[in-house]
Amino acid sequence: MKQLTVLCVCISTLLSSAAFAMDAKITFSELDKDGNGSLSSAEASEDALLHGSFEQIDKDQDGQISLAEFKLFLQ
């Protein structure tokens, strides 16, 4: 019984992680209006929190938010 519980928790964790990744990618794609794979400051302005934290989210300071940077922000 204990092994079954551990297995269920592991599967649930994996599914949650996969769902989070999918949701993050969908949201990012919706914000990425020009489809270039990154968010400009103008695109980020669609979301007040994202726009207000733009410089902190843009870890490499290239003026764009990548999908990886976006996922880190959401965590």
All heavy atoms as TSV, in Angstrom:
chain	resi	resn	atom	element	x	y	z
A	1	MET	N	N	0.826	-1.196	0.000
A	1	MET	CA	C	0.000	0.000	0.000
A	1	MET	C	C	0.870	1.258	0.000
A	1	MET	O	O	0.570	2.200	-0.711
A	1	MET	CB	C	-0.935	-0.035	1.222
A	1	MET	CG	C	-1.851	1.134	1.304
A	1	MET	SD	S	-3.091	1.007	0.002
A	1	MET	CE	C	-4.202	2.234	0.494
A	2	LYS	N	N	1.927	1.259	0.806
A	2	LYS	CA	C	2.811	2.415	0.875
A	2	LYS	C	C	3.478	2.670	-0.478
A	2	LYS	O	O	3.615	3.813	-0.896
A	2	LYS	CB	C	3.865	2.202	1.959
A	2	LYS	CG	C	4.735	3.397	2.189
A	2	LYS	CD	C	5.684	3.174	3.350
A	2	LYS	CE	C	6.557	4.390	3.573
A	2	LYS	NZ	N	7.470	4.217	4.676
A	3	GLN	N	N	3.878	1.591	-1.166
A	3	GLN	CA	C	4.508	1.747	-2.479
A	3	GLN	C	C	3.531	2.336	-3.490
A	3	GLN	O	O	3.913	3.141	-4.326
A	3	GLN	CB	C	5.037	0.404	-2.974
A	3	GLN	CG	C	6.220	-0.092	-2.181
A	3	GLN	CD	C	6.649	-1.485	-2.617
A	3	GLN	OE1	O	5.855	-2.239	-3.160
A	3	GLN	NE2	N	7.911	-1.805	-2.359
A	4	LEU	N	N	2.288	1.935	-3.410
A	4	LEU	CA	C	1.264	2.463	-4.310
A	4	LEU	C	C	1.072	3.958	-4.077
A	4	LEU	O	O	0.966	4.735	-5.035
A	4	LEU	CB	C	-0.064	1.726	-4.116
A	4	LEU	CG	C	-1.223	2.172	-5.007
A	4	LEU	CD1	C	-0.857	2.012	-6.480
A	4	LEU	CD2	C	-2.473	1.393	-4.683
A	5	THR	N	N	1.079	4.372	-2.836
A	5	THR	CA	C	0.934	5.783	-2.503
A	5	THR	C	C	2.109	6.595	-3.059
A	5	THR	O	O	1.918	7.659	-3.648
A	5	THR	CB	C	0.837	5.975	-0.975
A	5	THR	OG1	O	-0.284	5.229	-0.492
A	5	THR	CG2	C	0.674	7.440	-0.610
A	6	VAL	N	N	3.321	6.077	-2.880
A	6	VAL	CA	C	4.510	6.753	-3.392
A	6	VAL	C	C	4.447	6.843	-4.910
A	6	VAL	O	O	4.753	7.888	-5.496
A	6	VAL	CB	C	5.798	6.033	-2.918
A	6	VAL	CG1	C	7.014	6.591	-3.625
A	6	VAL	CG2	C	5.949	6.141	-1.416
A	7	LEU	N	N	4.036	5.776	-5.548
A	7	LEU	CA	C	3.907	5.767	-7.003
A	7	LEU	C	C	2.883	6.802	-7.461
A	7	LEU	O	O	3.133	7.549	-8.416
A	7	LEU	CB	C	3.508	4.375	-7.497
A	7	LEU	CG	C	3.301	4.226	-8.995
A	7	LEU	CD1	C	4.596	4.524	-9.744
A	7	LEU	CD2	C	2.813	2.831	-9.330
A	8	CYS	N	N	1.768	6.880	-6.793
A	8	CYS	CA	C	0.732	7.852	-7.149
A	8	CYS	C	C	1.237	9.286	-6.988
A	8	CYS	O	O	0.961	10.145	-7.831
A	8	CYS	CB	C	-0.514	7.642	-6.295
A	8	CYS	SG	S	-1.443	6.165	-6.749
A	9	VAL	N	N	1.980	9.546	-5.934
A	9	VAL	CA	C	2.536	10.880	-5.714
A	9	VAL	C	C	3.527	11.223	-6.822
A	9	VAL	O	O	3.527	12.339	-7.345
A	9	VAL	CB	C	3.193	10.987	-4.318
A	9	VAL	CG1	C	4.015	12.256	-4.181
A	9	VAL	CG2	C	2.140	10.920	-3.232
A	10	CYS	N	N	4.368	10.267	-7.190
A	10	CYS	CA	C	5.347	10.493	-8.261
A	10	CYS	C	C	4.664	10.788	-9.589
A	10	CYS	O	O	5.046	11.720	-10.297
A	10	CYS	CB	C	6.275	9.291	-8.407
A	10	CYS	SG	S	7.438	9.114	-7.044
A	11	ILE	N	N	3.670	10.029	-9.925
A	11	ILE	CA	C	2.935	10.236	-11.172
A	11	ILE	C	C	2.230	11.580	-11.155
A	11	ILE	O	O	2.271	12.329	-12.136
A	11	ILE	CB	C	1.934	9.085	-11.424
A	11	ILE	CG1	C	2.699	7.803	-11.749
A	11	ILE	CG2	C	0.952	9.436	-12.535
A	11	ILE	CD1	C	1.846	6.567	-11.824
A	12	SER	N	N	1.636	11.919	-10.038
A	12	SER	CA	C	0.945	13.201	-9.910
A	12	SER	C	C	1.912	14.365	-10.091
A	12	SER	O	O	1.606	15.352	-10.762
A	12	SER	CB	C	0.267	13.282	-8.538
A	12	SER	OG	O	-0.316	14.536	-8.362
A	13	THR	N	N	3.094	14.255	-9.516
A	13	THR	CA	C	4.110	15.299	-9.642
A	13	THR	C	C	4.545	15.462	-11.089
A	13	THR	O	O	4.669	16.588	-11.595
A	13	THR	CB	C	5.326	14.985	-8.746
A	13	THR	OG1	O	4.883	14.884	-7.395
A	13	THR	CG2	C	6.398	16.049	-8.860
A	14	LEU	N	N	4.776	14.351	-11.762
A	14	LEU	CA	C	5.176	14.407	-13.167
A	14	LEU	C	C	4.099	15.049	-14.031
A	14	LEU	O	O	4.393	15.866	-14.907
A	14	LEU	CB	C	5.509	13.009	-13.693
A	14	LEU	CG	C	6.808	12.395	-13.184
A	14	LEU	CD1	C	6.911	10.940	-13.632
A	14	LEU	CD2	C	8.004	13.183	-13.680
A	15	LEU	N	N	2.854	14.677	-13.791
A	15	LEU	CA	C	1.754	15.241	-14.567
A	15	LEU	C	C	1.593	16.728	-14.287
A	15	LEU	O	O	1.326	17.515	-15.196
A	15	LEU	CB	C	0.459	14.490	-14.289
A	15	LEU	CG	C	0.400	13.054	-14.817
A	15	LEU	CD1	C	-0.887	12.373	-14.369
A	15	LEU	CD2	C	0.534	13.012	-16.326
A	16	SER	N	N	1.778	17.131	-13.046
A	16	SER	CA	C	1.676	18.549	-12.695
A	16	SER	C	C	2.764	19.352	-13.384
A	16	SER	O	O	2.529	20.450	-13.874
A	16	SER	CB	C	1.782	18.741	-11.179
A	16	SER	OG	O	0.685	18.177	-10.533
A	17	SER	N	N	3.969	18.814	-13.406
A	17	SER	CA	C	5.080	19.504	-14.068
A	17	SER	C	C	4.824	19.638	-15.560
A	17	SER	O	O	5.085	20.686	-16.156
A	17	SER	CB	C	6.388	18.736	-13.842
A	17	SER	OG	O	6.728	18.742	-12.479
A	18	ALA	N	N	4.323	18.592	-16.154
A	18	ALA	CA	C	4.029	18.629	-17.588
A	18	ALA	C	C	2.919	19.634	-17.883
A	18	ALA	O	O	2.993	20.385	-18.860
A	18	ALA	CB	C	3.637	17.243	-18.084
A	19	ALA	N	N	1.903	19.669	-17.037
A	19	ALA	CA	C	0.805	20.615	-17.222
A	19	ALA	C	C	1.294	22.047	-17.060
A	19	ALA	O	O	0.911	22.935	-17.831
A	19	ALA	CB	C	-0.319	20.326	-16.233
A	20	PHE	N	N	2.164	22.292	-16.086
A	20	PHE	CA	C	2.727	23.629	-15.882
A	20	PHE	C	C	3.508	24.067	-17.117
A	20	PHE	O	O	3.359	25.188	-17.595
A	20	PHE	CB	C	3.635	23.660	-14.649
A	20	PHE	CG	C	4.442	24.923	-14.545
A	20	PHE	CD1	C	3.854	26.094	-14.099
A	20	PHE	CD2	C	5.774	24.945	-14.911
A	20	PHE	CE1	C	4.582	27.268	-14.024
A	20	PHE	CE2	C	6.507	26.117	-14.839
A	20	PHE	CZ	C	5.917	27.278	-14.390
A	21	ALA	N	N	4.347	23.182	-17.629
A	21	ALA	CA	C	5.156	23.510	-18.805
A	21	ALA	C	C	4.268	23.825	-19.998
A	21	ALA	O	O	4.544	24.762	-20.760
A	21	ALA	CB	C	6.112	22.362	-19.126
A	22	MET	N	N	3.212	23.053	-20.174
A	22	MET	CA	C	2.291	23.270	-21.286
A	22	MET	C	C	1.565	24.601	-21.121
A	22	MET	O	O	1.477	25.380	-22.069
A	22	MET	CB	C	1.273	22.135	-21.365
A	22	MET	CG	C	0.302	22.273	-22.512
A	22	MET	SD	S	1.034	21.922	-24.099
A	22	MET	CE	C	1.079	20.159	-24.034
A	23	ASP	N	N	1.074	24.894	-19.910
A	23	ASP	CA	C	0.383	26.154	-19.660
A	23	ASP	C	C	1.304	27.347	-19.882
A	23	ASP	O	O	0.892	28.353	-20.450
A	23	ASP	CB	C	-0.176	26.199	-18.231
A	23	ASP	CG	C	-1.368	25.276	-18.028
A	23	ASP	OD1	O	-1.961	24.831	-19.026
A	23	ASP	OD2	O	-1.696	25.006	-16.864
A	24	ALA	N	N	2.542	27.243	-19.415
A	24	ALA	CA	C	3.506	28.331	-19.579
A	24	ALA	C	C	3.764	28.587	-21.057
A	24	ALA	O	O	3.802	29.739	-21.499
A	24	ALA	CB	C	4.811	28.003	-18.853
A	25	LYS	N	N	3.923	27.527	-21.818
A	25	LYS	CA	C	4.203	27.677	-23.251
A	25	LYS	C	C	3.003	28.276	-23.986
A	25	LYS	O	O	3.176	29.141	-24.859
A	25	LYS	CB	C	4.577	26.330	-23.863
A	25	LYS	CG	C	5.073	26.453	-25.273
A	25	LYS	CD	C	5.670	25.182	-25.785
A	25	LYS	CE	C	6.228	25.417	-27.179
A	25	LYS	NZ	N	6.971	24.303	-27.686
A	26	ILE	N	N	1.807	27.857	-23.625
A	26	ILE	CA	C	0.596	28.395	-24.259
A	26	ILE	C	C	0.450	29.884	-23.948
A	26	ILE	O	O	0.209	30.698	-24.839
A	26	ILE	CB	C	-0.656	27.609	-23.818
A	26	ILE	CG1	C	-0.628	26.211	-24.427
A	26	ILE	CG2	C	-1.936	28.346	-24.204
A	26	ILE	CD1	C	-1.674	25.266	-23.861
A	27	THR	N	N	0.625	30.235	-22.678
A	27	THR	CA	C	0.516	31.638	-22.281
A	27	THR	C	C	1.577	32.476	-22.976
A	27	THR	O	O	1.299	33.566	-23.489
A	27	THR	CB	C	0.651	31.780	-20.750
A	27	THR	OG1	O	-0.373	30.997	-20.123
A	27	THR	CG2	C	0.528	33.228	-20.306
A	28	PHE	N	N	2.813	31.958	-23.013
A	28	PHE	CA	C	3.906	32.665	-23.686
A	28	PHE	C	C	3.564	32.880	-25.153
A	28	PHE	O	O	3.735	33.987	-25.678
A	28	PHE	CB	C	5.205	31.857	-23.539
A	28	PHE	CG	C	6.412	32.535	-24.101
A	28	PHE	CD1	C	7.140	33.423	-23.332
A	28	PHE	CD2	C	6.835	32.286	-25.397
A	28	PHE	CE1	C	8.265	34.061	-23.838
A	28	PHE	CE2	C	7.955	32.912	-25.922
A	28	PHE	CZ	C	8.666	33.799	-25.138
A	29	SER	N	N	3.071	31.860	-25.814
A	29	SER	CA	C	2.718	31.961	-27.237
A	29	SER	C	C	1.627	32.988	-27.476
A	29	SER	O	O	1.646	33.706	-28.482
A	29	SER	CB	C	2.274	30.603	-27.769
A	29	SER	OG	O	3.347	29.704	-27.763
A	30	GLU	N	N	0.674	33.070	-26.560
A	30	GLU	CA	C	-0.396	34.053	-26.697
A	30	GLU	C	C	0.140	35.475	-26.567
A	30	GLU	O	O	-0.329	36.388	-27.250
A	30	GLU	CB	C	-1.485	33.804	-25.655
A	30	GLU	CG	C	-2.293	32.554	-25.933
A	30	GLU	CD	C	-3.256	32.195	-24.808
A	30	GLU	OE1	O	-3.238	32.862	-23.754
A	30	GLU	OE2	O	-4.014	31.234	-24.981
A	31	LEU	N	N	1.124	35.668	-25.702
A	31	LEU	CA	C	1.717	36.991	-25.519
A	31	LEU	C	C	2.679	37.361	-26.652
A	31	LEU	O	O	2.848	38.537	-26.964
A	31	LEU	CB	C	2.459	37.057	-24.181
A	31	LEU	CG	C	1.592	37.021	-22.926
A	31	LEU	CD1	C	2.451	36.788	-21.693
A	31	LEU	CD2	C	0.801	38.321	-22.793
A	32	ASP	N	N	3.301	36.365	-27.252
A	32	ASP	CA	C	4.291	36.570	-28.321
A	32	ASP	C	C	3.566	36.855	-29.638
A	32	ASP	O	O	3.448	36.010	-30.515
A	32	ASP	CB	C	5.181	35.330	-28.432
A	32	ASP	CG	C	6.290	35.477	-29.458
A	32	ASP	OD1	O	6.576	36.612	-29.876
A	32	ASP	OD2	O	6.869	34.437	-29.840
A	33	LYS	N	N	3.091	38.073	-29.771
A	33	LYS	CA	C	2.245	38.459	-30.910
A	33	LYS	C	C	2.931	38.302	-32.257
A	33	LYS	O	O	2.287	37.927	-33.236
A	33	LYS	CB	C	1.765	39.906	-30.759
A	33	LYS	CG	C	0.978	40.174	-29.493
A	33	LYS	CD	C	-0.312	39.420	-29.468
A	33	LYS	CE	C	-1.115	39.811	-28.228
A	33	LYS	NZ	N	-2.168	38.892	-27.918
A	34	ASP	N	N	4.237	38.584	-32.335
A	34	ASP	CA	C	4.918	38.478	-33.623
A	34	ASP	C	C	5.504	37.089	-33.874
A	34	ASP	O	O	6.061	36.828	-34.935
A	34	ASP	CB	C	5.995	39.551	-33.790
A	34	ASP	CG	C	7.114	39.463	-32.768
A	34	ASP	OD1	O	7.175	38.474	-31.994
A	34	ASP	OD2	O	7.943	40.399	-32.731
A	35	GLY	N	N	5.380	36.187	-32.898
A	35	GLY	CA	C	5.794	34.804	-33.074
A	35	GLY	C	C	7.289	34.591	-33.221
A	35	GLY	O	O	7.717	33.570	-33.747
A	36	ASN	N	N	8.097	35.516	-32.711
A	36	ASN	CA	C	9.542	35.379	-32.863
A	36	ASN	C	C	10.217	34.579	-31.739
A	36	ASN	O	O	11.430	34.437	-31.727
A	36	ASN	CB	C	10.206	36.758	-32.993
A	36	ASN	CG	C	10.200	37.556	-31.703
A	36	ASN	OD1	O	9.469	37.233	-30.759
A	36	ASN	ND2	N	10.990	38.610	-31.677
A	37	GLY	N	N	9.433	34.078	-30.803
A	37	GLY	CA	C	9.986	33.241	-29.740
A	37	GLY	C	C	10.491	34.005	-28.530
A	37	GLY	O	O	11.111	33.417	-27.643
A	38	SER	N	N	10.224	35.291	-28.491
A	38	SER	CA	C	10.590	36.092	-27.320
A	38	SER	C	C	9.563	37.202	-27.141
A	38	SER	O	O	8.830	37.549	-28.068
A	38	SER	CB	C	11.996	36.663	-27.462
A	38	SER	OG	O	12.066	37.505	-28.575
A	39	LEU	N	N	9.535	37.738	-25.929
A	39	LEU	CA	C	8.594	38.812	-25.628
A	39	LEU	C	C	9.328	40.143	-25.537
A	39	LEU	O	O	10.290	40.281	-24.774
A	39	LEU	CB	C	7.875	38.549	-24.293
A	39	LEU	CG	C	7.100	37.240	-24.176
A	39	LEU	CD1	C	6.476	37.117	-22.794
A	39	LEU	CD2	C	6.030	37.142	-25.251
A	40	SER	N	N	8.878	41.099	-26.296
A	40	SER	CA	C	9.417	42.458	-26.211
A	40	SER	C	C	8.712	43.172	-25.060
A	40	SER	O	O	7.725	42.680	-24.514
A	40	SER	CB	C	9.164	43.211	-27.513
A	40	SER	OG	O	7.763	43.381	-27.692
A	41	SER	N	N	9.205	44.335	-24.738
A	41	SER	CA	C	8.569	45.139	-23.702
A	41	SER	C	C	7.124	45.472	-24.094
A	41	SER	O	O	6.228	45.447	-23.258
A	41	SER	CB	C	9.370	46.424	-23.474
A	41	SER	OG	O	8.761	47.215	-22.490
A	42	ALA	N	N	6.908	45.759	-25.359
A	42	ALA	CA	C	5.559	46.070	-25.840
A	42	ALA	C	C	4.625	44.868	-25.682
A	42	ALA	O	O	3.475	45.022	-25.264
A	42	ALA	CB	C	5.613	46.515	-27.298
A	43	GLU	N	N	5.118	43.681	-26.015
A	43	GLU	CA	C	4.292	42.471	-25.873
A	43	GLU	C	C	4.029	42.186	-24.395
A	43	GLU	O	O	2.932	41.770	-24.021
A	43	GLU	CB	C	4.978	41.273	-26.529
A	43	GLU	CG	C	4.993	41.362	-28.044
A	43	GLU	CD	C	5.882	40.327	-28.690
A	43	GLU	OE1	O	6.959	40.002	-28.142
A	43	GLU	OE2	O	5.507	39.847	-29.776
A	44	ALA	N	N	5.024	42.418	-23.553
A	44	ALA	CA	C	4.872	42.173	-22.115
A	44	ALA	C	C	3.891	43.146	-21.486
A	44	ALA	O	O	3.319	42.858	-20.430
A	44	ALA	CB	C	6.227	42.263	-21.418
A	45	SER	N	N	3.659	44.283	-22.137
A	45	SER	CA	C	2.743	45.276	-21.581
A	45	SER	C	C	1.295	44.782	-21.542
A	45	SER	O	O	0.446	45.398	-20.905
A	45	SER	CB	C	2.837	46.592	-22.347
A	45	SER	OG	O	2.309	46.452	-23.648
A	46	GLU	N	N	1.016	43.658	-22.192
A	46	GLU	CA	C	-0.314	43.045	-22.142
A	46	GLU	C	C	-0.650	42.558	-20.737
A	46	GLU	O	O	-1.812	42.387	-20.390
A	46	GLU	CB	C	-0.408	41.865	-23.110
A	46	GLU	CG	C	-0.272	42.240	-24.570
A	46	GLU	CD	C	-1.502	42.975	-25.085
A	46	GLU	OE1	O	-2.632	42.588	-24.732
A	46	GLU	OE2	O	-1.310	43.947	-25.844
A	47	ASP	N	N	0.380	42.333	-19.924
A	47	ASP	CA	C	0.205	41.848	-18.554
A	47	ASP	C	C	0.930	42.812	-17.618
A	47	ASP	O	O	2.146	42.995	-17.731
A	47	ASP	CB	C	0.789	40.433	-18.427
A	47	ASP	CG	C	0.635	39.863	-17.037
A	47	ASP	OD1	O	1.495	40.163	-16.187
A	47	ASP	OD2	O	-0.334	39.133	-16.795
A	48	ALA	N	N	0.202	43.427	-16.702
A	48	ALA	CA	C	0.771	44.461	-15.831
A	48	ALA	C	C	1.931	43.936	-14.979
A	48	ALA	O	O	2.966	44.604	-14.859
A	48	ALA	CB	C	-0.310	45.045	-14.931
A	49	LEU	N	N	1.795	42.745	-14.407
A	49	LEU	CA	C	2.856	42.186	-13.565
A	49	LEU	C	C	4.092	41.864	-14.392
A	49	LEU	O	O	5.214	42.174	-13.992
A	49	LEU	CB	C	2.361	40.933	-12.837
A	49	LEU	CG	C	3.347	40.248	-11.900
A	49	LEU	CD1	C	3.787	41.202	-10.788
A	49	LEU	CD2	C	2.717	39.001	-11.293
A	50	LEU	N	N	3.879	41.273	-15.542
A	50	LEU	CA	C	4.981	40.931	-16.437
A	50	LEU	C	C	5.707	42.204	-16.897
A	50	LEU	O	O	6.933	42.283	-16.862
A	50	LEU	CB	C	4.442	40.155	-17.642
A	50	LEU	CG	C	5.440	39.580	-18.629
A	50	LEU	CD1	C	6.298	38.520	-17.969
A	50	LEU	CD2	C	4.701	38.977	-19.818
A	51	HIS	N	N	4.945	43.194	-17.281
A	51	HIS	CA	C	5.529	44.450	-17.754
A	51	HIS	C	C	6.286	45.166	-16.629
A	51	HIS	O	O	7.390	45.668	-16.831
A	51	HIS	CB	C	4.451	45.358	-18.320
A	51	HIS	CG	C	4.973	46.608	-18.915
A	51	HIS	ND1	N	5.751	46.625	-20.044
A	51	HIS	CD2	C	4.844	47.907	-18.528
A	51	HIS	CE1	C	6.075	47.869	-20.330
A	51	HIS	NE2	N	5.539	48.663	-19.422
A	52	GLY	N	N	5.697	45.177	-15.433
A	52	GLY	CA	C	6.322	45.843	-14.295
A	52	GLY	C	C	7.609	45.188	-13.831
A	52	GLY	O	O	8.465	45.838	-13.233
A	53	SER	N	N	7.757	43.903	-14.114
A	53	SER	CA	C	8.942	43.152	-13.694
A	53	SER	C	C	9.863	42.829	-14.862
A	53	SER	O	O	10.777	42.011	-14.727
A	53	SER	CB	C	8.496	41.840	-13.035
A	53	SER	OG	O	7.628	42.080	-11.956
A	54	PHE	N	N	9.648	43.457	-15.994
A	54	PHE	CA	C	10.342	43.098	-17.237
A	54	PHE	C	C	11.858	43.030	-17.059
A	54	PHE	O	O	12.491	42.045	-17.437
A	54	PHE	CB	C	9.989	44.083	-18.356
A	54	PHE	CG	C	10.479	43.660	-19.707
A	54	PHE	CD1	C	9.700	42.847	-20.507
A	54	PHE	CD2	C	11.717	44.061	-20.176
A	54	PHE	CE1	C	10.136	42.438	-21.759
A	54	PHE	CE2	C	12.176	43.663	-21.424
A	54	PHE	CZ	C	11.381	42.845	-22.210
A	55	GLU	N	N	12.456	44.059	-16.497
A	55	GLU	CA	C	13.917	44.103	-16.365
A	55	GLU	C	C	14.448	43.004	-15.452
A	55	GLU	O	O	15.538	42.479	-15.680
A	55	GLU	CB	C	14.368	45.476	-15.876
A	55	GLU	CG	C	14.191	46.549	-16.933
A	55	GLU	CD	C	14.654	47.917	-16.475
A	55	GLU	OE1	O	15.309	48.017	-15.415
A	55	GLU	OE2	O	14.356	48.882	-17.179
A	56	GLN	N	N	13.688	42.644	-14.424
A	56	GLN	CA	C	14.101	41.569	-13.519
A	56	GLN	C	C	13.947	40.197	-14.173
A	56	GLN	O	O	14.737	39.298	-13.928
A	56	GLN	CB	C	13.299	41.623	-12.220
A	56	GLN	CG	C	13.587	42.883	-11.431
A	56	GLN	CD	C	12.522	43.162	-10.389
A	56	GLN	OE1	O	11.368	42.763	-10.550
A	56	GLN	NE2	N	12.911	43.853	-9.333
A	57	ILE	N	N	12.937	40.040	-15.001
A	57	ILE	CA	C	12.689	38.763	-15.679
A	57	ILE	C	C	13.727	38.539	-16.777
A	57	ILE	O	O	14.187	37.415	-16.990
A	57	ILE	CB	C	11.261	38.735	-16.271
A	57	ILE	CG1	C	10.228	38.877	-15.169
A	57	ILE	CG2	C	11.034	37.449	-17.058
A	57	ILE	CD1	C	8.827	39.175	-15.668
A	58	ASP	N	N	14.110	39.608	-17.458
A	58	ASP	CA	C	15.073	39.539	-18.567
A	58	ASP	C	C	16.483	39.361	-17.994
A	58	ASP	O	O	17.274	40.289	-17.923
A	58	ASP	CB	C	14.969	40.822	-19.402
A	58	ASP	CG	C	15.911	40.851	-20.577
A	58	ASP	OD1	O	16.404	39.780	-20.990
A	58	ASP	OD2	O	16.160	41.960	-21.098
A	59	LYS	N	N	16.790	38.146	-17.604
A	59	LYS	CA	C	18.045	37.840	-16.905
A	59	LYS	C	C	19.289	38.178	-17.713
A	59	LYS	O	O	20.280	38.630	-17.161
A	59	LYS	CB	C	18.102	36.357	-16.496
A	59	LYS	CG	C	17.004	35.928	-15.549
A	59	LYS	CD	C	17.156	36.580	-14.209
A	59	LYS	CE	C	16.109	36.049	-13.252
A	59	LYS	NZ	N	16.043	36.816	-12.019
A	60	ASP	N	N	19.257	37.961	-19.028
A	60	ASP	CA	C	20.447	38.245	-19.841
A	60	ASP	C	C	20.474	39.678	-20.372
A	60	ASP	O	O	21.378	40.061	-21.107
A	60	ASP	CB	C	20.598	37.238	-20.983
A	60	ASP	CG	C	19.425	37.243	-21.945
A	60	ASP	OD1	O	18.520	38.102	-21.836
A	60	ASP	OD2	O	19.401	36.356	-22.827
A	61	GLN	N	N	19.460	40.464	-19.974
A	61	GLN	CA	C	19.384	41.887	-20.309
A	61	GLN	C	C	19.531	42.169	-21.809
A	61	GLN	O	O	20.189	43.114	-22.214
A	61	GLN	CB	C	20.441	42.672	-19.517
A	61	GLN	CG	C	20.291	42.576	-18.006
A	61	GLN	CD	C	18.976	43.164	-17.500
A	61	GLN	OE1	O	18.711	44.315	-17.727
A	61	GLN	NE2	N	18.167	42.357	-16.838
A	62	ASP	N	N	18.862	41.323	-22.624
A	62	ASP	CA	C	18.900	41.538	-24.070
A	62	ASP	C	C	17.670	42.295	-24.584
A	62	ASP	O	O	17.485	42.440	-25.787
A	62	ASP	CB	C	19.066	40.209	-24.817
A	62	ASP	CG	C	17.870	39.278	-24.671
A	62	ASP	OD1	O	16.975	39.562	-23.837
A	62	ASP	OD2	O	17.835	38.247	-25.367
A	63	GLY	N	N	16.832	42.753	-23.662
A	63	GLY	CA	C	15.642	43.497	-24.058
A	63	GLY	C	C	14.485	42.621	-24.482
A	63	GLY	O	O	13.484	43.122	-24.978
A	64	GLN	N	N	14.615	41.312	-24.291
A	64	GLN	CA	C	13.582	40.345	-24.651
A	64	GLN	C	C	13.432	39.334	-23.513
A	64	GLN	O	O	14.398	39.046	-22.813
A	64	GLN	CB	C	13.967	39.581	-25.923
A	64	GLN	CG	C	14.238	40.454	-27.127
A	64	GLN	CD	C	12.966	41.001	-27.742
A	64	GLN	OE1	O	11.985	40.288	-27.900
A	64	GLN	NE2	N	12.970	42.272	-28.084
A	65	ILE	N	N	12.259	38.785	-23.360
A	65	ILE	CA	C	12.039	37.703	-22.400
A	65	ILE	C	C	11.893	36.409	-23.195
A	65	ILE	O	O	10.995	36.286	-24.039
A	65	ILE	CB	C	10.787	37.944	-21.537
A	65	ILE	CG1	C	10.959	39.202	-20.685
A	65	ILE	CG2	C	10.492	36.732	-20.662
A	65	ILE	CD1	C	9.728	39.588	-19.891
A	66	SER	N	N	12.781	35.474	-22.938
A	66	SER	CA	C	12.719	34.167	-23.607
A	66	SER	C	C	11.711	33.280	-22.874
A	66	SER	O	O	11.275	33.589	-21.756
A	66	SER	CB	C	14.094	33.501	-23.579
A	66	SER	OG	O	14.444	33.173	-22.241
A	67	LEU	N	N	11.380	32.161	-23.493
A	67	LEU	CA	C	10.477	31.205	-22.847
A	67	LEU	C	C	11.090	30.698	-21.546
A	67	LEU	O	O	10.387	30.574	-20.544
A	67	LEU	CB	C	10.160	30.035	-23.785
A	67	LEU	CG	C	9.257	28.933	-23.223
A	67	LEU	CD1	C	7.915	29.488	-22.745
A	67	LEU	CD2	C	9.046	27.839	-24.266
A	68	ALA	N	N	12.387	30.436	-21.532
A	68	ALA	CA	C	13.056	29.962	-20.321
A	68	ALA	C	C	12.964	31.006	-19.205
A	68	ALA	O	O	12.692	30.665	-18.043
A	68	ALA	CB	C	14.513	29.634	-20.620
A	69	GLU	N	N	13.189	32.267	-19.543
A	69	GLU	CA	C	13.082	33.338	-18.548
A	69	GLU	C	C	11.644	33.470	-18.053
A	69	GLU	O	O	11.401	33.695	-16.862
A	69	GLU	CB	C	13.560	34.670	-19.142
A	69	GLU	CG	C	15.049	34.721	-19.394
A	69	GLU	CD	C	15.483	35.910	-20.229
A	69	GLU	OE1	O	14.700	36.396	-21.096
A	69	GLU	OE2	O	16.627	36.354	-20.030
A	70	PHE	N	N	10.691	33.306	-18.956
A	70	PHE	CA	C	9.275	33.376	-18.602
A	70	PHE	C	C	8.903	32.263	-17.628
A	70	PHE	O	O	8.215	32.499	-16.633
A	70	PHE	CB	C	8.434	33.292	-19.876
A	70	PHE	CG	C	6.955	33.450	-19.659
A	70	PHE	CD1	C	6.416	34.685	-19.328
A	70	PHE	CD2	C	6.093	32.362	-19.801
A	70	PHE	CE1	C	5.044	34.830	-19.141
A	70	PHE	CE2	C	4.740	32.505	-19.620
A	70	PHE	CZ	C	4.202	33.745	-19.285
A	71	LYS	N	N	9.383	31.043	-17.901
A	71	LYS	CA	C	9.089	29.917	-17.011
A	71	LYS	C	C	9.688	30.146	-15.619
A	71	LYS	O	O	9.055	29.838	-14.619
A	71	LYS	CB	C	9.618	28.611	-17.604
A	71	LYS	CG	C	8.788	28.096	-18.747
A	71	LYS	CD	C	9.363	26.799	-19.303
A	71	LYS	CE	C	8.545	26.252	-20.437
A	71	LYS	NZ	N	9.143	25.027	-20.997
A	72	LEU	N	N	10.899	30.676	-15.561
A	72	LEU	CA	C	11.512	30.994	-14.261
A	72	LEU	C	C	10.680	32.010	-13.510
A	72	LEU	O	O	10.508	31.898	-12.292
A	72	LEU	CB	C	12.931	31.525	-14.447
A	72	LEU	CG	C	14.016	30.511	-14.777
A	72	LEU	CD1	C	15.328	31.230	-15.090
A	72	LEU	CD2	C	14.200	29.537	-13.634
A	73	PHE	N	N	10.169	33.002	-14.205
A	73	PHE	CA	C	9.336	34.017	-13.592
A	73	PHE	C	C	8.069	33.413	-12.994
A	73	PHE	O	O	7.639	33.796	-11.906
A	73	PHE	CB	C	8.975	35.068	-14.637
A	73	PHE	CG	C	7.885	36.017	-14.246
A	73	PHE	CD1	C	8.090	36.958	-13.236
A	73	PHE	CD2	C	6.658	36.008	-14.881
A	73	PHE	CE1	C	7.086	37.855	-12.871
A	73	PHE	CE2	C	5.652	36.891	-14.532
A	73	PHE	CZ	C	5.862	37.817	-13.516
A	74	LEU	N	N	7.480	32.456	-13.676
A	74	LEU	CA	C	6.235	31.847	-13.214
A	74	LEU	C	C	6.410	30.929	-12.009
A	74	LEU	O	O	5.461	30.689	-11.279
A	74	LEU	CB	C	5.571	31.057	-14.344
A	74	LEU	CG	C	5.063	31.891	-15.516
A	74	LEU	CD1	C	4.479	30.978	-16.582
A	74	LEU	CD2	C	4.038	32.907	-15.066
A	75	GLN	N	N	7.611	30.434	-11.806
A	75	GLN	CA	C	7.829	29.495	-10.693
A	75	GLN	C	C	7.838	30.153	-9.387
A	75	GLN	O	O	7.909	30.990	-8.837
A	75	GLN	CB	C	9.121	28.732	-10.866
A	75	GLN	CG	C	9.048	27.787	-12.004
A	75	GLN	CD	C	10.352	27.041	-12.233
A	75	GLN	OE1	O	11.406	27.438	-11.741
A	75	GLN	NE2	N	10.302	25.978	-12.978
